Amino acid sequence: MQKIFIIDDDKDICLLLSKFLTKNGYEASFTHTADDALQTLRTDRFDLILCDYKLPNVEGVELLQKIKILDRNVSVIIITGYSDVRTAVETLKHGACDYVTKPLYPDEILVTIKEALKKATPPSEPIKTSKPKKTTSKFVVGVSEQSKSVSQQIALIAPTEMSVIITGETGTGKEFVANAIHHQSNRADGPFVAIDCGAIPKELAGSELFGHVKGSFTGALKDKQGSFEMANGGTLFLDEIGNLSYDNQVKLLRVLQERKIRRIGSNSDIPIDVRVLAATNENLKLAIRENRFREDIYHRINEFKIELAPLRDRPDDVALFASHFLAMANAQLNKDVAGFDTEAMDVLKGYGWYGNLRELSNVIKRAVLLCPGEYITVKQLPEEIMYPMEVEEMQDEAVPVAIGAPDLKVASGLAERQVIINALKKSGYNKTKAAKLLNIDRKTLYNKLKAFDITI
């Protein structure tokens, strides 16, 4: 029986999730604080962790990093309020496999859990896939000018042996591009190995990349191939390469120069034939100036660069990808939704998509789950998608303006909701203090939290 660990300071959510998961054949347990969670993880192992993004005195990225140090192979799904989606997306580059937004829908979270467990890799093994050479139908290529340009660059660079660096925000499809390059290359019959440099602790990165021999360090119970050996004859994709420690950058440079690797604890070199593709959402030139990334490695991997535009800069692609995610959600949820009505599609095209394709995928999946008829309407879209609030340039004290709100009542409600959220942030999410700041009693605050669907 697979074990799931729930970390959330909301006791009701923990109880409900625990009962629901147990009913569906999982062994579920929970805790309410980060300290208790870390203590549990020191003595027990789980197949998957559901972790609230905001816990008392700690936020998602910090806790996720600590979890990954204790158990780097465990799958972690972040639970977040929709207003924190852009921040929660950042957890993905630190090792989270997915996120879900509140309110939680049982069918949706069950599908997300099953997908995460299905994708989970065996201990100490990077992701390894091998697909047929002809994969045109497997990939969705956008219709915007930016997407067409990227497609042309892929076709141009794929047949060569040049190293490629792929840049772009989280969720823009960097691994998709790496896959496309591999499958259009002369190495398509060889392995494609992907490793997330940001998801592994720096002290283990050397072993993941280059392998080790038995007894070379505590816990090295047998010889292990590294990612370079596994990718021999094929392609190695180094995602978030900017997160490699300086020591491991030195080792990587030697491999790129000499095309040989040496397992940790070994005295012999192993020749390798690997094409290296790298990706980052970081400005590596800035990292070089700050002495966080080696310039010589940058020039080695940057023989060709492909830059991916965020989804908000290519709205022509939204309809195509929305239809693709609709088909995926229909299959996952056993639904038969035909498409979107005109108003819903206009809303999707007008939203900023700060989480890019992953955020779009999650929104479509939820809409399919909620859709009672043949077409998705605006009723199935989150309020934040329908009335996006421009908050990037405002301070917490400022009241955001609802763009496109249909009437004064809706705009007033959105403004009131944001004032309540600001008060909660100022009070450290203490409801009593927040009520005092708002000059209302606790009962009124609880009623408003429920009315505005604010979960903390």
C-alpha positions in Angstrom: 0.0 0.0 0.0 1.4 3.4 -1.0 2.0 5.9 1.8 1.0 9.5 1.6 2.0 12.2 4.1 -0.1 15.3 4.5 1.4 18.5 5.9 -1.2 21.3 6.5 -2.0 23.5 9.5 -5.7 23.2 8.7 -6.9 20.3 10.8 -10.1 19.9 8.8 -8.3 19.6 5.5 -5.9 17.0 7.0 -8.8 14.9 8.3 -10.8 15.1 5.1 -7.8 14.3 2.9 -6.8 11.4 5.2 -10.2 9.8 5.1 -10.6 10.3 1.4 -7.1 8.8 0.6 -7.6 5.9 2.9 -11.0 5.2 1.2 -9.1 5.1 -2.1 -6.6 2.5 -1.0 -3.7 4.6 0.3 -2.1 4.7 3.7 -2.4 8.3 4.9 -1.1 10.2 7.8 -0.7 13.9 8.6 0.8 16.6 10.7 0.2 20.3 11.2 3.7 21.9 11.6 6.9 21.9 9.6 9.0 20.8 12.6 6.8 17.8 13.2 6.8 16.9 9.6 10.6 17.0 9.3 10.9 14.9 12.5 8.6 12.3 11.0 10.6 12.2 7.7 13.7 11.5 9.6 12.3 8.1 10.8 9.7 7.2 8.1 9.5 7.1 4.3 6.6 8.0 2.1 5.7 7.6 -1.6 4.2 11.1 -1.8 3.8 14.2 0.3 1.0 16.7 0.1 2.4 20.0 1.5 0.6 23.3 2.2 2.6 26.2 0.7 2.0 28.4 3.7 2.7 27.0 7.1 3.4 28.9 10.3 6.9 30.4 10.2 7.9 28.6 6.9 6.9 28.8 3.3 6.9 26.2 0.5 10.3 26.5 -1.0 12.2 26.4 2.3 10.3 23.4 3.5 10.5 21.6 0.2 14.3 22.0 0.2 14.5 20.4 3.7 12.2 17.6 2.6 14.4 16.9 -0.4 17.5 16.7 1.7 15.9 14.1 3.9 14.3 12.1 1.0 15.3 13.3 -2.4 13.2 10.7 -4.2 9.8 11.4 -2.6 7.1 13.1 -4.8 5.8 16.3 -3.4 2.6 18.1 -4.4 2.2 21.6 -3.1 -1.2 22.8 -1.9 -1.8 26.5 -2.5 -4.4 29.2 -2.6 -5.0 30.4 -6.2 -3.6 33.9 -5.4 -0.2 32.2 -4.7 0.0 30.2 -8.0 2.9 32.3 -9.4 4.8 31.8 -6.2 3.9 28.1 -6.0 5.2 27.6 -9.5 8.7 28.4 -8.1 8.6 25.2 -6.0 8.6 23.2 -9.2 12.3 24.1 -10.0 13.1 23.0 -6.4 11.7 19.5 -6.8 7.9 19.7 -6.4 6.3 17.5 -9.0 3.0 19.4 -9.2 0.7 21.8 -7.3 -3.1 21.9 -6.6 -5.1 25.0 -5.7 -7.7 25.5 -3.0 -10.6 24.7 -2.8 -9.6 21.1 -3.3 -11.7 18.8 -5.4 -11.5 15.1 -4.6 -11.5 13.8 -8.2 -8.9 16.4 -9.2 -6.5 15.7 -6.4 -6.9 12.0 -6.8 -5.9 12.3 -10.5 -2.9 14.5 -9.6 -1.7 12.0 -7.0 -2.0 9.1 -9.3 -0.1 10.9 -12.0 2.7 11.9 -9.6 3.0 8.3 -8.3 3.1 7.0 -11.8 5.8 9.4 -12.8 7.9 8.7 -9.7 11.3 7.3 -10.5 13.1 4.5 -8.7 15.5 5.6 -6.0 18.8 7.1 -7.3 17.7 6.9 -10.9 17.1 9.9 -13.1 14.2 10.0 -15.6 14.9 7.9 -18.6 12.7 7.6 -21.7 13.1 6.2 -25.1 10.6 7.1 -27.8 10.3 6.3 -31.6 12.1 8.5 -34.0 8.9 9.7 -35.7 7.2 11.7 -33.0 5.5 14.6 -34.9 2.0 13.6 -33.6 3.3 13.3 -30.0 4.1 17.0 -29.6 1.9 20.0 -29.8 3.5 22.9 -31.7 2.1 26.3 -31.2 0.7 28.5 -34.0 2.1 31.9 -32.9 5.1 33.4 -34.7 7.2 32.8 -31.6 6.3 29.1 -31.6 6.8 28.7 -35.4 10.3 30.3 -34.9 11.2 27.9 -32.2 10.0 25.0 -34.3 12.2 26.1 -37.2 15.2 26.4 -34.8 14.6 22.9 -33.5 14.5 21.5 -37.1 17.7 23.4 -37.9 19.8 22.4 -34.8 18.5 18.9 -34.2 20.5 17.0 -36.9 23.8 18.6 -35.6 25.9 17.6 -32.6 25.9 21.1 -31.2 25.1 21.7 -27.5 22.0 23.8 -26.9 20.9 25.9 -24.0 17.1 26.5 -23.7 15.9 29.5 -21.7 12.5 30.6 -20.5 10.2 30.9 -17.5 9.1 27.9 -15.5 6.4 26.1 -17.4 7.2 27.3 -20.9 8.1 23.9 -22.2 11.9 23.7 -22.0 11.9 19.9 -21.6 9.4 19.6 -24.5 11.9 21.4 -26.7 14.8 19.2 -25.5 12.7 16.1 -26.3 11.9 17.5 -29.7 15.6 18.1 -30.5 16.5 14.6 -29.4 13.7 12.9 -31.4 14.6 14.9 -34.6 18.3 14.2 -34.2 20.5 11.3 -35.4 20.5 10.1 -31.8 16.8 9.5 -31.7 17.3 5.7 -31.3 19.5 6.3 -28.3 18.3 7.1 -24.7 17.0 10.5 -23.6 17.9 11.1 -20.0 16.6 14.2 -18.1 17.9 15.3 -14.7 16.7 18.3 -12.7 19.8 19.9 -11.3 17.7 22.0 -9.0 15.9 19.1 -7.4 18.9 17.2 -6.1 21.0 18.2 -3.0 24.4 19.5 -4.1 26.3 16.8 -2.1 24.6 14.2 -4.2 24.7 15.9 -7.6 28.1 14.3 -8.4 26.8 10.8 -7.9 23.7 11.6 -10.0 25.7 12.9 -12.9 28.8 10.7 -12.8 27.9 7.7 -10.7 29.8 6.1 -7.9 31.4 2.8 -6.9 30.4 0.7 -3.9 31.8 2.0 -0.6 32.9 5.4 -1.9 30.8 7.1 0.7 28.2 6.3 3.4 25.2 4.9 1.7 27.0 3.7 -1.4 25.9 0.1 -1.1 26.5 -0.8 -4.7 28.0 0.5 -7.9 25.8 3.1 -9.6 25.7 4.5 -13.1 25.4 8.3 -13.4 23.3 10.2 -15.9 26.1 10.5 -18.4 26.6 6.8 -18.6 22.9 6.2 -18.8 22.7 8.7 -21.7 25.6 7.2 -23.6 24.9 7.1 -27.3 22.0 9.5 -26.8 21.1 12.9 -25.2 21.5 14.2 -21.7 19.1 17.1 -20.7 20.4 19.1 -17.7 17.4 21.1 -16.5 18.0 24.2 -14.2 21.8 23.9 -14.8 22.4 27.2 -13.0 21.6 25.4 -9.7 24.7 23.1 -9.9 27.2 23.9 -7.1 30.6 25.4 -8.1 32.5 22.1 -7.4 30.1 20.1 -9.6 30.5 22.7 -12.3 34.3 22.1 -12.3 33.6 18.3 -12.7 31.1 19.0 -15.5 33.6 21.1 -17.4 36.1 18.3 -17.4 33.5 15.9 -18.8 32.5 18.4 -21.5 36.1 19.0 -22.5 37.5 15.4 -22.4 34.3 13.4 -23.0 35.2 11.1 -20.2 33.6 10.6 -16.8 35.0 9.1 -13.6 32.7 7.6 -11.0 33.1 8.9 -7.5 35.6 6.6 -5.7 37.0 5.2 -8.9 40.5 5.7 -10.4 39.5 4.9 -14.0 37.9 7.0 -16.7 34.9 5.9 -18.8 34.6 7.3 -22.3 31.2 8.7 -23.1 29.4 9.8 -26.3 26.6 12.1 -25.2 25.0 15.2 -26.6 24.3 17.8 -23.8 21.2 20.0 -23.8 20.7 22.4 -20.9 17.9 24.6 -19.7 17.5 27.4 -17.2 15.1 30.1 -16.2 17.9 32.1 -14.6 20.1 34.8 -16.2 23.3 32.9 -16.5 25.3 36.0 -17.6 24.3 37.7 -14.4 25.3 34.5 -12.5 28.7 34.6 -14.2 29.2 38.3 -13.1 28.3 37.3 -9.5 30.7 34.3 -9.7 27.9 31.8 -9.2 28.4 30.1 -12.6 31.5 29.4 -14.6 31.9 31.3 -17.9 33.8 28.5 -19.5 30.9 26.1 -19.0 28.5 28.7 -20.3 30.4 28.9 -23.6 30.6 25.1 -23.8 26.8 24.6 -23.5 25.8 27.7 -25.4 26.8 26.7 -28.9 23.2 27.5 -29.8 20.4 29.2 -27.8 16.7 28.8 -28.0 14.6 31.3 -26.1 11.0 30.4 -25.2 8.5 33.3 -24.8 6.1 33.1 -21.9 2.5 32.1 -22.8 1.2 35.6 -22.1 3.3 36.9 -25.0 1.8 34.4 -27.5 -1.9 34.4 -26.9 -2.5 32.8 -30.3 -1.2 29.5 -28.8 -3.7 29.5 -25.9 -6.6 28.0 -27.8 -4.4 25.2 -29.2 -2.9 24.2 -25.9 -6.3 24.6 -24.1 -7.8 22.1 -26.6 -4.8 19.7 -26.0 -5.2 19.9 -22.2 -8.9 19.4 -22.6 -8.3 16.1 -24.4 -5.9 15.0 -21.7 -8.3 16.0 -18.9 -11.2 14.1 -20.6 -9.0 11.0 -20.7 -7.9 11.4 -17.1 -11.3 12.2 -15.6 -13.3 9.9 -17.9 -15.3 12.9 -19.2 -16.5 13.9 -22.7 -16.4 17.7 -22.8 -16.4 18.9 -26.4 -14.8 22.3 -26.0 -15.2 25.9 -24.8 -17.8 28.5 -25.5 -16.7 31.8 -27.0 -16.8 33.8 -23.7 -14.7 31.2 -21.9 -12.1 31.1 -24.6 -11.9 34.9 -24.7 -11.2 34.9 -20.9 -8.5 32.2 -21.3 -6.8 34.3 -24.1 -6.9 37.4 -22.0 -5.3 36.1 -18.9 -1.6 36.5 -18.0 -0.7 32.8 -17.4 2.2 33.5 -15.0 2.5 29.8 -14.5 2.5 29.3 -18.3 1.5 25.9 -19.7 1.4 24.2 -16.3 -1.1 26.7 -14.9 -3.2 26.5 -18.1 -3.2 22.7 -17.8 -4.4 22.9 -14.2 -7.2 25.4 -14.9 -8.5 23.3 -17.9 -8.4 20.1 -15.8 -10.4 21.7 -13.1 -12.9 23.2 -15.6 -13.4 19.8 -17.2 -14.0 18.3 -13.7 -16.7 21.0 -12.9 -18.3 21.1 -16.4 -21.8 19.6 -16.3 -22.5 19.9 -20.0 -20.9 19.8 -23.4 -18.9 23.0 -23.3 -16.9 24.8 -20.7 -18.3 28.2 -19.8 -17.0 31.0 -17.6 -18.8 29.4 -14.7 -16.2 26.7 -14.5 -13.3 29.1 -14.5 -11.7 30.4 -11.3 -12.6 34.0 -10.3 -9.0 35.0 -10.6 -9.0 34.0 -14.2 -12.2 35.8 -15.0 -11.2 39.1 -13.3 -7.4 39.2 -13.2 -6.0 41.8 -10.7 -2.9 43.8 -11.5 -1.0 43.5 -8.3 2.6 43.3 -9.5 3.3 47.0 -9.2 1.2 47.6 -6.0 2.2 47.3 -2.3 0.3 45.0 0.0 -1.5 48.0 1.4 -2.9 48.9 -2.0 -6.3 47.8 -3.1 -6.0 46.2 -6.6 -8.4 47.1 -9.3 -10.4 44.3 -11.0 -9.9 44.5 -14.8 -13.0 43.8 -16.8 -15.3 43.4 -13.8 -18.9 43.6 -15.1 -20.4 45.8 -12.4 -19.6 47.8 -9.2 -20.7 45.0 -6.9 -18.2 42.6 -8.3 -15.4 45.1 -8.2 -16.2 46.1 -4.6 -16.2 42.4 -3.6 -12.8 41.8 -5.2 -11.4 44.9 -3.4 -12.8 43.8 -0.1 -11.3 40.4 -0.5 -7.9 41.8 -1.2 -8.1 44.1 1.9 -8.8 41.0 4.0 -5.9 39.1 2.5 -3.6 42.1 3.2 -4.8 42.2 6.9 -4.1 38.4 7.2 -0.6 38.9 5.8 0.2 41.8 8.2 -1.1 39.8 11.2 0.9 36.7 10.3 -2.3 34.9 9.4 -3.6 35.3 13.0 -7.3 35.6 12.6 -7.8 37.5 15.9 -5.2 40.1 15.0 -6.5 40.4 11.5 -10.1 41.0 12.8 -8.7 43.8 15.0 -6.9 45.4 12.0 -10.1 45.3 10.0 -12.1 46.6 13.0 -14.6 43.7 12.9 -15.2 40.8 15.2 -13.9 37.2 14.6 -17.3 35.9 13.7 -17.7 38.5 10.9 -14.2 37.7 9.7 -14.9 33.9 9.5 -18.1 34.6 7.6 -16.2 36.8 5.1 -13.4 34.2 4.7 -16.1 31.7 3.8 -17.9 34.0 1.5 -14.8 35.0 -0.4 -13.4 31.5 -0.4 -10.2 32.5 1.4 -8.4 29.5 2.9 -5.4 29.9 5.2 
